[in-house]
Amino acid sequence: MKDSEYHIPVLLHVATNALINNPDGSYVDVTFGGGGHSKFILENLENGRLLALDQDEDAFENSIEDSRFQLVRQNFRNLENVLQALQYGKVDGILADLGVSSHQFDDSRRGFSFRFDSKLDMRMNVDADKSAYHIVNGYEEERLREVFMSFGEFTKKEASRLTSHIISKRDSQNIETTLELRNCIDFLVPEKVRNQFLARVFQAIRIEVNEEMSALIDFLNQIPMCLKPEGVAVIITYHSLEDRLVKNFFKSGNVHGVLDKDFYGVVSKPMNAINKKPIIPDLEEIKVNPRARSAKLRIAKMN
């Protein structure tokens, strides 16, 4: 499978140029996907090396034949353990392109998109036990409502109404497919905002399935232990929940955004944000790759 068919890398040149500070250094792409970022990183290395991670077995169809490259099937929340197991040591740069790949959205079998009628799945790691089916049909009302509030950013009133319709439907018959889920909720909003509404519903369920927020927090907390002094972290986000965590971490060294000060008021943080405002794609890139529309890139350097 060609990487162009699998996933078009977002902010390719900007992200890679920010990442590579030493062409002979060691780097990690923790979200390999179609391999677009990794290939470009390798093209810009001399005697350096690149380790890539991905939990989706489909990504391995895009693996790169290069003696400087290694691809490991792992969630990026395990980055520190992977580096230790491979005796990689600390690295010069870490790149993360968060969210769902174009391939995952476009593969009707994976259940990530409401555009297709497919089984409720949404697992990035197809070997994981929990799928969208288990959440939609198995979560109690309060827990399901909290998923929509926390990860779909619905108000309590909106989430309660949404949840009650899902439970009413599943009480008579399990909701098996994306189309069945869509049919039991899409009438809740006017047609002109229906796609946005459904996108938020599916986003919330997908984030819960893959534990995306807790995995991102685990990953962010490991970055200072994995980077060399002056090492660089480059992270691309696609929604406000992700971006808020990354922004806070780069600003303060924790996902809450609270600066740690000693007795004398001196701030202690492991990294410094390079760009106060996120870098966003230009109109030309968005025309070629609509997924880039919501992308935000943040860069930080170790002290």
Secondary structure, 3 states (H helix, E strand, C coil): CCHHHHCCCCCHHHHHHHHCCCCCCEEEECCCCCCHHHHHHHHCCCCCEEEEECCCHHHHHHCCCCCCEEEECCCHHHHHHHHHHCCCCCEEEEEEECCCCHHHHHCCCCCCCCCCCCECCCCCCCCCCCCHHHHHHHCCHHHHHHHHHHHCCCCHHHHHHHHHHHHHHHHHCCCCEHHHHHHHHHHHCCHHHHHHHHHHHHHHHHHHHHCHHHHHHHHHHHHHHHEEEEEEEEEEECCHHHHHHHHHHHHHCCCCCCCEECCCCCEECCEEECCCCCECCCHHHHHHCHHHHHCEEEEEEEC
